[in-house]
Amino acid sequence: MEGARPVRSPRGTELTARSWSTEAPLRMLMNNLDPENAERPDDLVVYGGTGKAARSWEAYDALVRTLKNLGDDETMLVQSGKPVGVMRTHEWAPRVLIANSNLVGDWANWEEFRRLEDLGLTMYGQMTAGSWIYIGTQGILQGTFETFAAVADKLAASGRIKDGNGTLAGTITLTAGLGGMGGAQPLAVTMNDGVAICVDVDQSRITRRIEHRYLDVQADDLEHALELAVRARNEKRGLSIGLLGNAAEVFPRLLEMKAPIDIVTDQTSAHDPLSYLPAGVDFDDWQAAAERDPAGFTKDAQASMAAHVRAMVEFQDAGAEVFDYGNSIRDEARKGGYERAFEFPGFVPAYIRPLFCEGKGPFRWAALSGDPEDIRKTDEAILKLFPENERLHKWITMAQERVHFQGLPARICWLGYGERHLAGLKFNEMVASGELSAPIVIGRDHLDCGSVASPYRETEAMKDGSDAIADWALLNALINTASGASWVSIHHGGGVGMGRSIHAGQVCVADGTDLAAQKLERVLTNDPGTGVIRHVDAGYDEAVAVADERGVRIPMREQA
């Protein structure tokens, strides 16, 4: 790609921009494109098939140039990966406001998006790719860990796991996709003491996950994978096994073999049919075939997804726990002609929604110093702040031992309403005192309790039927802007594809100043607060209890 070059974020305490409030987005933009993070950095693609950090290298250069000169009373506007203006605002305003991939309803589909993209008018921002807070596969790891822990709880409660001690010990999970998101699955399963067979068509992804210690071993073939899995399961030993192959072929074959699979899911890039390799197409011919006949390739991919999902449903028929992991594969399989595609649930209504009702979700931070010691110190601070949260302690301890940093050292954990601001304020104090060597950036995935409308994922099967109402995501972005976030983004289509989601992100900078403390307290209270009010409004008793207990004001519940 014209202008491509290696990108690596600055480290240390020397500023390349005018202040930490602009140095932070500059470093995080660069960190997204660090080859340790980005799947195709030369193409500006970070993860998720085609999720980009900037529209073009020319736009990237303009972003960097502008951030280096931006004042603390100015705001840069970014339209789908291209800086389009700088406005005079004030010190409480975000330094960057981002809108990615947003199309008017009737035009919100892949065909129209690609037409506009080909004209150079837009880009696909995914979730954290175009909002500059991607931290590598770790960014989704704890959410994946939490999901599989909830699966273990469900299977134990139903008696389907015996002597698992609250874990997945003695079970085999079958899944596919080892990209930037799916690559978290093998480690999340083994962190829960289970066995995972992970299928991918791309050898480089398997190799990368092994190098980064997210994946334990690669099997020689399907029979070898099953042999390794059964042996580890019988020994109740955690093990993740990579298998080179096409899920549309491997899943049905394992079903025919009556393989002893307990849990089935998937995280291929099914949200975009051009990013899903149809059975029968050679991996090396993938890109050329997709470019030559996008419509025909899409049809073939949807047919393969139908075979893939049919096997998942039939595993469920045989007694396995099966769930969609948020990539819209069920809808693509439906389009491919499989009528039973929606007979298994999405992971949010199946396991995660009770956490959302409490305002819980992904709280992530990165050390702008580039020093892993700063993350170690923040890890210890988190453990001291929340001493009674056993699952959090288990997660942080295992992450310290097993998580490979990609790009700037970073961490993630799930915190709820009334907790996130405590962590933010503590980090800010540590920067102010010099305990940390440089400021910390605090953000999250767009996959959060109150920041997304996605009827095939986060808002699937809402109690009041409000799955597709996107007002909540827009209100989340607006309140974060008003509360003093350092940069705020509104995206369309992340996770599940064009026409299927609207979502928002925010990032704050803990630079040790009093102003940062004021902003952090407001943003990190109000941001998860939108999750509580969203679920109160939808009629969830758990959210009502949280609002009443923690003083979240709900006007419709107040006395006249």
PAGUTOR-982012 format. One line per field, with one value per residue (C-alpha): residue number from 1; residue in three letters; x, y, z. Coordinates in Angstrom, 3 decimals, always signed. Layout:
<nodes>
i NUM ...;
aa ALA ...;
u X ...;
v Y ...;
w Z ...;
</nodes>
This chain:
<nodes>
i 1 2 3 4 5 6 7 8 9 10 11 12 13 14 15 16 17 18 19 20 21 22 23 24 25 26 27 28 29 30 31 32 33 34 35 36 37 38 39 40 41 42 43 44 45 46 47 48 49 50 51 52 53 54 55 56 57 58 59 60 61 62 63 64 65 66 67 68 69 70 71 72 73 74 75 76 77 78 79 80 81 82 83 84 85 86 87 88 89 90 91 92 93 94 95 96 97 98 99 100 101 102 103 104 105 106 107 108 109 110 111 112 113 114 115 116 117 118 119 120 121 122 123 124 125 126 127 128 129 130 131 132 133 134 135 136 137 138 139 140 141 142 143 144 145 146 147 148 149 150 151 152 153 154 155 156 157 158 159 160 161 162 163 164 165 166 167 168 169 170 171 172 173 174 175 176 177 178 179 180 181 182 183 184 185 186 187 188 189 190 191 192 193 194 195 196 197 198 199 200 201 202 203 204 205 206 207 208 209 210 211 212 213 214 215 216 217 218 219 220 221 222 223 224 225 226 227 228 229 230 231 232 233 234 235 236 237 238 239 240 241 242 243 244 245 246 247 248 249 250 251 252 253 254 255 256 257 258 259 260 261 262 263 264 265 266 267 268 269 270 271 272 273 274 275 276 277 278 279 280 281 282 283 284 285 286 287 288 289 290 291 292 293 294 295 296 297 298 299 300 301 302 303 304 305 306 307 308 309 310 311 312 313 314 315 316 317 318 319 320 321 322 323 324 325 326 327 328 329 330 331 332 333 334 335 336 337 338 339 340 341 342 343 344 345 346 347 348 349 350 351 352 353 354 355 356 357 358 359 360 361 362 363 364 365 366 367 368 369 370 371 372 373 374 375 376 377 378 379 380 381 382 383 384 385 386 387 388 389 390 391 392 393 394 395 396 397 398 399 400 401 402 403 404 405 406 407 408 409 410 411 412 413 414 415 416 417 418 419 420 421 422 423 424 425 426 427 428 429 430 431 432 433 434 435 436 437 438 439 440 441 442 443 444 445 446 447 448 449 450 451 452 453 454 455 456 457 458 459 460 461 462 463 464 465 466 467 468 469 470 471 472 473 474 475 476 477 478 479 480 481 482 483 484 485 486 487 488 489 490 491 492 493 494 495 496 497 498 499 500 501 502 503 504 505 506 507 508 509 510 511 512 513 514 515 516 517 518 519 520 521 522 523 524 525 526 527 528 529 530 531 532 533 534 535 536 537 538 539 540 541 542 543 544 545 546 547 548 549 550 551 552 553 554 555 556 557 558 559 560;
aa MET GLU GLY ALA ARG PRO VAL ARG SER PRO ARG GLY THR GLU LEU THR ALA ARG SER TRP SER THR GLU ALA PRO LEU ARG MET LEU MET ASN ASN LEU ASP PRO GLU ASN ALA GLU ARG PRO ASP ASP LEU VAL VAL TYR GLY GLY THR GLY LYS ALA ALA ARG SER TRP GLU ALA TYR ASP ALA LEU VAL ARG THR LEU LYS ASN LEU GLY ASP ASP GLU THR MET LEU VAL GLN SER GLY LYS PRO VAL GLY VAL MET ARG THR HIS GLU TRP ALA PRO ARG VAL LEU ILE ALA ASN SER ASN LEU VAL GLY ASP TRP ALA ASN TRP GLU GLU PHE ARG ARG LEU GLU ASP LEU GLY LEU THR MET TYR GLY GLN MET THR ALA GLY SER TRP ILE TYR ILE GLY THR GLN GLY ILE LEU GLN GLY THR PHE GLU THR PHE ALA ALA VAL ALA ASP LYS LEU ALA ALA SER GLY ARG ILE LYS ASP GLY ASN GLY THR LEU ALA GLY THR ILE THR LEU THR ALA GLY LEU GLY GLY MET GLY GLY ALA GLN PRO LEU ALA VAL THR MET ASN ASP GLY VAL ALA ILE CYS VAL ASP VAL ASP GLN SER ARG ILE THR ARG ARG ILE GLU HIS ARG TYR LEU ASP VAL GLN ALA ASP ASP LEU GLU HIS ALA LEU GLU LEU ALA VAL ARG ALA ARG ASN GLU LYS ARG GLY LEU SER ILE GLY LEU LEU GLY ASN ALA ALA GLU VAL PHE PRO ARG LEU LEU GLU MET LYS ALA PRO ILE ASP ILE VAL THR ASP GLN THR SER ALA HIS ASP PRO LEU SER TYR LEU PRO ALA GLY VAL ASP PHE ASP ASP TRP GLN ALA ALA ALA GLU ARG ASP PRO ALA GLY PHE THR LYS ASP ALA GLN ALA SER MET ALA ALA HIS VAL ARG ALA MET VAL GLU PHE GLN ASP ALA GLY ALA GLU VAL PHE ASP TYR GLY ASN SER ILE ARG ASP GLU ALA ARG LYS GLY GLY TYR GLU ARG ALA PHE GLU PHE PRO GLY PHE VAL PRO ALA TYR ILE ARG PRO LEU PHE CYS GLU GLY LYS GLY PRO PHE ARG TRP ALA ALA LEU SER GLY ASP PRO GLU ASP ILE ARG LYS THR ASP GLU ALA ILE LEU LYS LEU PHE PRO GLU ASN GLU ARG LEU HIS LYS TRP ILE THR MET ALA GLN GLU ARG VAL HIS PHE GLN GLY LEU PRO ALA ARG ILE CYS TRP LEU GLY TYR GLY GLU ARG HIS LEU ALA GLY LEU LYS PHE ASN GLU MET VAL ALA SER GLY GLU LEU SER ALA PRO ILE VAL ILE GLY ARG ASP HIS LEU ASP CYS GLY SER VAL ALA SER PRO TYR ARG GLU THR GLU ALA MET LYS ASP GLY SER ASP ALA ILE ALA ASP TRP ALA LEU LEU ASN ALA LEU ILE ASN THR ALA SER GLY ALA SER TRP VAL SER ILE HIS HIS GLY GLY GLY VAL GLY MET GLY ARG SER ILE HIS ALA GLY GLN VAL CYS VAL ALA ASP GLY THR ASP LEU ALA ALA GLN LYS LEU GLU ARG VAL LEU THR ASN ASP PRO GLY THR GLY VAL ILE ARG HIS VAL ASP ALA GLY TYR ASP GLU ALA VAL ALA VAL ALA ASP GLU ARG GLY VAL ARG ILE PRO MET ARG GLU GLN ALA;
u +0.000 +1.355 +2.999 +3.205 +5.944 +6.527 +4.815 +5.750 +4.509 +7.020 +7.947 +9.185 +8.391 +9.546 +6.611 +6.300 +3.011 +2.222 +0.736 -0.156 -3.788 -2.672 +0.369 -1.970 -4.177 -1.055 +0.673 -2.463 -3.088 +0.478 +0.104 -2.896 -0.661 +2.336 +3.086 +2.739 -0.903 -2.108 -3.025 -2.149 -0.308 +0.757 -2.951 -3.727 -5.893 -5.777 -8.181 -11.599 -11.128 -10.879 -11.038 -8.691 -7.051 -6.855 -8.386 -5.136 -1.463 -1.980 -4.764 -2.560 +0.195 -2.326 -3.643 -0.137 +0.801 -2.380 -2.114 +1.458 +0.306 -3.156 -3.789 -5.494 -8.453 -8.832 -10.660 -9.783 -12.732 -12.112 -14.535 -13.989 -10.263 -9.503 -8.995 -11.435 -11.200 -9.850 -12.244 -11.680 -13.355 -12.130 -9.989 -12.892 -13.779 -12.381 -9.210 -10.526 -14.055 -14.338 -17.175 -16.536 -18.535 -21.852 -24.397 -28.039 -30.367 -31.477 -27.873 -26.341 -25.207 -21.913 -22.525 -23.085 -20.302 -17.818 -18.890 -18.210 -14.992 -13.766 -14.403 -12.160 -15.033 -15.176 -13.486 -14.550 -13.511 -14.585 -14.737 -11.347 -9.422 -10.823 -11.055 -7.368 -7.730 -6.939 -4.469 -3.979 -5.758 -5.657 -8.297 -11.001 -9.333 -10.899 -14.376 -13.803 -12.524 -15.665 -17.881 -16.314 -16.421 -20.169 -20.475 -18.742 -21.159 -24.146 -22.902 -22.097 -25.524 -27.227 -25.082 -23.409 -19.957 -19.126 -16.097 -15.063 -14.631 -16.355 -14.162 -14.264 -11.996 -13.016 -14.614 -13.700 -14.598 -14.698 -14.314 -12.845 -11.110 -7.729 -7.596 -7.341 -10.554 -10.870 -7.239 -8.278 -10.426 -7.780 -6.192 -9.588 -10.593 -7.362 -7.536 -10.804 -8.972 -10.707 -9.529 -10.036 -9.767 -9.354 -9.698 -8.290 -7.591 -4.545 -1.329 +0.198 -2.526 -1.933 +1.806 +1.320 -0.958 +1.578 +4.407 +2.361 +1.407 -2.325 -2.306 -0.427 +0.152 -0.741 -2.164 -0.930 -4.465 -8.040 -7.489 -4.396 -6.300 -9.027 -6.493 -4.715 -8.012 -9.417 -6.197 -6.072 -9.778 -9.400 -6.520 -8.588 -5.687 -6.096 -4.846 -5.474 -4.928 -4.652 -5.901 -5.323 -8.533 -11.841 -14.488 -17.217 -15.559 -14.041 -17.166 -19.372 -16.584 -16.251 -20.016 -19.916 -17.135 -19.363 -16.494 -17.050 -17.517 -19.091 -19.090 -19.220 -18.817 -17.060 -15.168 -14.338 -14.765 -18.267 -19.594 -18.090 -18.637 -15.572 -13.492 -14.808 -13.120 -15.657 -15.011 -13.253 -11.468 -7.714 -6.351 -3.845 -6.673 -8.868 -8.234 -8.237 -11.482 -13.197 -12.094 -12.976 -16.597 -17.667 -21.319 -20.500 -17.901 -20.441 -22.963 -20.364 -19.250 -22.848 -23.361 -20.262 -21.477 -24.766 -22.850 -20.775 -23.841 -25.787 -23.056 -23.221 -26.993 -26.639 -23.965 -26.571 -29.110 -26.584 -26.312 -23.472 -23.595 -23.598 -23.552 -22.907 -19.902 -20.992 -19.837 -23.282 -22.611 -26.209 -27.654 -25.165 -26.057 -29.730 -28.962 -27.148 -30.394 -30.201 -33.528 -32.487 -29.594 -31.022 -31.730 -28.737 -28.353 -25.844 -23.377 -24.743 -28.299 -26.957 -24.231 -23.277 -26.428 -26.556 -23.123 -24.353 -27.241 -24.656 -22.847 -19.996 -17.873 -14.359 -12.092 -8.732 -5.618 -2.208 +1.119 +2.215 +5.730 +6.045 +7.372 +5.819 +6.624 +3.906 +1.345 +2.611 +2.088 -1.415 -2.257 -1.322 -3.358 -6.435 -6.050 -5.855 -8.838 -11.122 -9.887 -13.115 -13.512 -12.174 -12.700 -10.907 -7.974 -7.825 -7.856 -5.144 -2.873 -3.192 -2.827 +0.442 +1.755 +0.354 -0.468 +2.018 +2.001 +1.480 +2.735 +2.442 +2.039 -1.633 -4.191 -7.933 -10.363 -14.126 -15.319 -18.785 -20.646 -19.074 -15.768 -14.253 -13.810 -12.018 -9.457 -9.067 -8.529 -6.003 -4.018 -4.056 -2.705 +0.072 +1.075 +1.000 +3.189 +5.745 +5.002 +4.205 +6.766 +4.285 +0.533 -1.929 -4.690 -7.967 -10.561 -12.685 -14.053 -17.190 -18.681 -19.922 -23.027 -24.506 -22.576 -23.936 -27.061 -26.461 -29.498 -27.365 -24.988 -25.035 -28.715 -30.042 -33.340 -33.744 -36.548 -38.636 -37.911 -35.684 -32.864 -32.486 -32.909 -29.620 -30.419 -28.537 -25.204 -25.551 -26.462 -23.405 -21.121 -22.801 -22.499 -18.865 -18.184 -19.953 -18.134 -14.631 -13.373 -10.116 -11.481 -14.889 -16.028 -19.292 -19.097 -21.432 -21.146 -18.370 -18.322 -21.322 -21.106 -22.726 -26.352 -26.283 -24.854 -24.239 -21.718 -19.594 -16.199 -14.352 -10.782 -9.439 -5.913 -4.706 -1.857 -1.685 -3.361 -6.343 -8.218 -7.683 -9.006 -12.196 -12.713 -11.946 -14.440 -17.226 -16.504 -15.829 -19.025 -21.302 -20.023 -21.059 -24.013 -25.563 -25.497 -27.437 -30.096 -30.372 -31.169 -33.463 -35.420 -35.634 -37.165 -34.348 -34.862 -31.111 -30.466 -33.255 -31.651 -28.247 -29.741 -31.585 -28.594 -26.003 -28.070 -28.438 -31.173 -33.977 -36.533 -39.387 -38.977 -38.941 -42.020 -43.831;
v +0.000 +3.437 +5.114 +1.934 +1.805 +0.203 +2.087 +1.906 +4.135 +6.316 +5.171 +7.015 +10.449 +12.738 +14.354 +14.449 +16.396 +19.548 +17.803 +14.359 +14.966 +14.864 +12.610 +9.870 +9.565 +9.911 +6.989 +4.848 +5.449 +4.318 +1.408 +0.127 -0.127 -1.659 -4.970 -6.700 -5.593 -5.051 -8.039 -6.260 -3.072 -2.211 -1.990 -0.099 -3.076 -3.755 -6.680 -8.066 -8.706 -5.102 -2.951 -0.005 +2.666 +5.253 +5.528 +5.864 +6.491 +10.068 +10.393 +8.696 +11.249 +14.073 +12.574 +12.371 +15.869 +17.354 +15.546 +16.789 +20.411 +20.255 +22.632 +21.828 +23.987 +22.395 +19.320 +17.341 +15.860 +12.504 +11.236 +7.545 +7.581 +10.984 +14.244 +16.748 +19.720 +21.295 +23.348 +25.708 +24.164 +24.143 +22.066 +19.855 +18.933 +15.775 +16.362 +14.015 +13.177 +10.204 +8.874 +5.716 +3.816 +5.491 +5.194 +6.206 +3.264 +2.275 +2.475 +0.600 -2.584 -4.070 -3.421 +0.318 +0.575 -1.060 +1.229 +4.252 +2.744 +2.196 +5.898 +6.700 +8.178 +5.905 +3.049 +0.214 +1.089 -2.161 -1.293 -0.445 -0.338 +3.000 +4.383 +3.767 +1.682 -1.806 -3.544 -6.799 -10.066 -9.392 -6.723 -9.351 -12.014 -11.246 -10.932 -14.315 -15.672 -14.336 -15.918 -19.365 -19.065 -18.396 -21.448 -23.510 -22.179 -23.068 -26.583 -27.211 -25.977 -28.336 -31.274 -31.547 -30.927 -33.068 -32.419 -29.430 -27.244 -24.375 -24.672 -26.333 -29.187 -32.400 -30.697 -30.140 -26.897 -26.727 -23.327 -21.572 -18.295 -17.273 -13.660 -10.577 -11.393 -15.156 -15.638 -15.050 -18.191 -20.881 -19.086 -18.195 -21.867 -23.105 -20.365 -22.073 -25.453 -26.741 -28.236 -26.350 -27.398 -24.181 -24.286 -21.680 -21.579 -19.329 -21.000 -17.634 -17.039 -20.402 -19.735 -16.262 -17.502 -20.179 -17.622 -15.312 -18.205 -17.896 -21.351 -24.374 -26.741 -27.423 -30.794 -32.641 -33.378 -33.797 -37.231 -36.010 -32.997 -35.232 -37.620 -34.774 -33.302 -36.541 -37.345 -33.890 -34.017 -37.387 -36.011 -32.869 -30.856 -27.567 -27.681 -25.610 -27.222 -25.390 -27.170 -25.928 -26.372 -24.860 -24.870 -25.465 -28.820 -29.630 -29.083 -31.433 -34.027 -34.021 -34.373 -37.410 -38.883 -38.435 -36.545 -35.960 -32.207 -30.443 -26.785 -25.265 -21.678 -19.687 -16.441 -16.466 -13.140 -14.182 -10.631 -9.889 -12.698 -11.582 -12.303 -15.867 -18.466 -20.739 -24.473 -25.506 -22.192 -22.386 -20.043 -18.544 -17.727 -16.044 -12.376 -12.724 -14.733 -12.180 -9.269 -11.032 -11.787 -10.289 -11.282 -14.871 -15.145 -13.860 -16.479 -19.249 -17.984 -17.924 -21.491 -22.580 -20.729 -22.596 -25.902 -24.590 -23.497 -26.658 -28.651 -26.327 -26.813 -30.569 -30.587 -28.819 -31.482 -34.045 -32.290 -29.791 -26.233 -24.041 -20.261 -17.519 -15.441 -12.224 -12.464 -12.675 -16.139 -17.178 -14.490 -15.232 -18.933 -17.988 -16.063 -19.184 -21.127 -22.764 -22.206 -23.417 -20.950 -19.087 -22.150 -21.460 -18.176 -15.361 -15.202 -11.985 -13.160 -16.606 -15.583 -11.892 -9.810 -10.071 -8.417 -5.659 -4.998 -4.154 -1.782 -4.262 -4.419 -4.182 -1.658 -1.495 +0.581 +1.005 +2.315 +5.202 +4.775 +1.413 +0.037 -3.295 -2.324 +0.345 -2.346 -4.562 -1.689 -0.968 -4.679 -4.609 -1.447 -3.113 -6.135 -3.871 -1.785 -4.806 -7.405 -9.425 -9.967 -13.510 -13.864 -10.560 -11.722 -15.011 -13.169 -10.616 -13.297 -15.516 -12.574 -11.585 -15.101 -15.925 -12.822 -11.644 -7.868 -6.643 -3.140 -0.861 -2.901 -3.009 -4.763 -5.307 -6.355 -6.210 -3.564 -2.221 +0.930 +2.425 +0.652 +2.019 +5.573 +4.287 +2.554 +5.628 +7.949 +5.567 +5.411 +9.204 +9.440 +6.992 +9.140 +12.302 +10.743 +9.424 +5.811 +5.339 +6.614 +8.171 +8.706 +5.865 +5.776 +4.220 +3.022 +0.025 -2.126 -0.790 -4.099 -2.704 -2.516 +0.724 +1.734 -0.459 -1.438 -4.793 -7.071 -10.116 -9.566 -7.146 -6.235 -9.561 -10.616 -7.566 -8.056 -5.198 -5.896 -2.812 -4.733 -2.399 +0.972 +2.807 +5.884 +4.361 +4.167 +7.775 +8.950 +7.120 +9.009 +12.309 +11.910 +10.852 +13.937 +16.152 +14.471 +15.186 +12.061 +12.558 +11.090 +9.732 +7.672 +6.568 +3.616 +1.563 -2.139 -3.242 -6.882 -8.021 -6.142 -3.274 -2.590 -4.597 -2.338 +1.197 +1.610 +4.142 +4.273 +6.559 +6.950 +9.047 +10.090 +9.794 +12.308 +13.037 +16.458 +17.652 +18.292 +14.682 +13.482 +15.490 +14.163 +10.559 +10.599 +11.842 +9.757 +6.500 +6.920 +8.086 +5.677 +2.452 +4.350 +4.364 +0.573 +0.557 +2.983 +1.177 -2.107 -0.445 +0.984 -2.475 -3.890 -5.909 -6.272 -6.725 -3.289 -1.703 -3.082 -1.672 +1.737 +1.850 +0.637 +2.929 +6.052 +6.100 +8.615 +7.281 +10.078 +7.726 +6.002 +9.210 +10.479 +13.443;
w +0.000 -0.908 +2.062 +4.159 +6.741 +10.156 +12.995 +16.665 +19.456 +21.306 +24.815 +27.854 +29.248 +26.443 +24.670 +20.891 +21.105 +23.091 +26.153 +27.476 +26.462 +22.809 +23.235 +24.493 +21.373 +19.213 +20.955 +20.973 +17.247 +16.597 +19.017 +17.048 +13.977 +15.754 +13.946 +17.325 +17.320 +13.773 +11.626 +8.351 +9.328 +5.779 +4.904 +8.148 +9.205 +12.933 +13.403 +12.540 +8.839 +7.616 +10.779 +10.200 +12.349 +9.549 +6.086 +4.169 +4.836 +3.738 +6.327 +8.925 +8.346 +8.702 +11.950 +13.402 +12.224 +13.698 +17.038 +17.470 +17.116 +18.707 +21.613 +24.914 +23.888 +20.441 +19.152 +16.018 +14.108 +12.419 +9.774 +9.047 +9.594 +8.055 +9.996 +8.554 +10.893 +14.071 +16.190 +19.100 +22.165 +25.812 +28.171 +29.286 +25.692 +24.085 +22.105 +19.400 +18.241 +15.874 +13.709 +11.690 +9.075 +9.869 +7.042 +6.857 +7.509 +3.998 +2.788 +5.746 +4.012 +2.867 -0.827 -0.391 +2.171 -0.213 -3.048 -0.857 +0.471 -3.086 -3.715 -0.735 +1.279 +4.325 +6.165 +8.439 +11.997 +13.700 +17.398 +18.929 +15.632 +14.506 +18.046 +18.880 +22.024 +20.703 +23.040 +21.192 +21.805 +25.551 +24.948 +24.538 +26.673 +30.012 +28.534 +26.899 +30.227 +31.947 +29.299 +29.622 +33.417 +33.102 +30.821 +33.507 +36.131 +33.960 +33.192 +36.853 +37.975 +35.497 +36.554 +33.149 +34.676 +37.688 +39.902 +37.811 +40.899 +39.135 +36.045 +32.615 +33.777 +32.026 +29.015 +25.363 +23.583 +19.782 +18.178 +15.144 +14.382 +15.791 +14.652 +16.838 +18.693 +18.316 +19.306 +22.922 +22.997 +23.567 +26.510 +28.001 +27.925 +29.484 +32.118 +33.045 +33.045 +29.914 +26.624 +23.350 +19.711 +17.709 +13.919 +11.536 +7.799 +8.262 +9.418 +10.334 +12.906 +14.545 +14.604 +16.051 +18.858 +19.806 +19.800 +22.042 +24.361 +23.710 +22.096 +23.439 +20.512 +16.879 +15.870 +12.794 +11.616 +12.837 +14.359 +16.186 +17.532 +18.905 +20.421 +22.218 +23.381 +24.802 +26.636 +28.261 +29.084 +30.803 +32.847 +33.618 +32.291 +30.442 +26.844 +23.708 +20.309 +17.015 +13.901 +10.363 +8.417 +7.343 +10.067 +7.479 +6.819 +10.233 +12.363 +10.280 +10.196 +14.000 +14.254 +11.953 +14.106 +17.178 +18.808 +22.549 +22.283 +25.275 +24.163 +20.674 +19.555 +16.809 +16.241 +12.558 +10.726 +9.707 +10.098 +6.676 +4.129 +2.164 +5.282 +5.630 +3.393 +1.670 +1.674 -1.509 -2.062 -1.557 +1.100 -1.348 -3.792 -1.148 -1.857 -5.638 -5.596 -3.345 -5.543 -8.794 -7.855 -4.500 -4.943 -5.887 -3.136 -0.608 -1.711 -1.417 +2.012 +3.239 +1.996 +3.920 +7.003 +6.669 +6.817 +9.709 +11.715 +10.845 +12.555 +15.579 +15.875 +15.560 +18.265 +20.408 +19.467 +20.744 +24.113 +23.718 +25.065 +21.931 +21.584 +19.030 +20.066 +18.458 +14.842 +13.207 +11.795 +12.498 +10.240 +7.473 +7.753 +7.523 +4.351 +3.157 +3.424 +6.854 +8.607 +12.080 +12.370 +15.364 +17.486 +19.717 +21.631 +21.533 +24.406 +25.939 +26.714 +27.588 +30.049 +30.256 +30.637 +34.462 +34.527 +32.213 +34.606 +37.269 +34.946 +34.581 +31.485 +30.026 +31.733 +29.956 +30.408 +28.788 +30.055 +27.834 +29.248 +27.532 +30.839 +31.944 +35.540 +35.358 +34.522 +37.353 +39.786 +38.485 +38.731 +42.415 +42.921 +41.409 +43.700 +46.768 +45.658 +45.291 +47.819 +47.922 +44.176 +43.874 +40.121 +39.509 +41.642 +39.763 +36.447 +37.320 +38.789 +35.720 +33.339 +34.993 +34.468 +31.056 +29.000 +26.389 +25.926 +22.353 +21.683 +24.714 +27.931 +28.863 +31.004 +31.084 +33.780 +34.164 +36.631 +37.311 +38.229 +41.343 +40.715 +37.512 +38.782 +41.891 +39.686 +37.483 +40.423 +41.956 +38.708 +38.502 +42.062 +41.166 +38.191 +40.340 +43.035 +40.550 +41.414 +37.728 +35.262 +32.807 +32.354 +31.858 +29.244 +30.354 +27.872 +27.064 +24.317 +22.636 +23.784 +27.091 +29.213 +27.875 +24.782 +22.020 +20.112 +18.437 +18.087 +17.240 +20.146 +23.115 +22.871 +21.618 +23.224 +25.463 +27.947 +26.534 +22.866 +22.467 +20.767 +17.764 +19.483 +18.996 +21.099 +24.024 +22.207 +21.049 +24.543 +25.863 +23.463 +24.296 +28.077 +27.782 +25.678 +28.212 +31.115 +29.834 +28.066 +26.181 +22.970 +22.026 +19.048 +17.425 +15.039 +12.903 +12.170 +14.496 +15.559 +13.558 +10.275 +8.430 +9.235 +12.467 +15.191 +16.450 +19.260 +21.100 +22.771 +25.146 +26.380 +29.280 +30.215 +33.813 +33.725 +37.440 +37.315 +39.335 +36.098 +35.022 +38.384 +37.944 +34.433 +35.420 +38.264 +36.013 +32.909 +34.743 +36.742 +33.952 +31.289 +33.091 +34.537 +31.069 +31.238 +34.493 +33.245 +29.911 +31.675 +34.225 +31.318 +29.747 +32.930 +34.484 +38.241 +38.786 +37.258 +39.310 +42.474 +41.485 +40.697 +44.019 +46.012 +44.388 +43.863 +40.080 +39.312 +37.099 +36.529 +35.630 +38.996 +41.042 +42.798 +41.275;
</nodes>
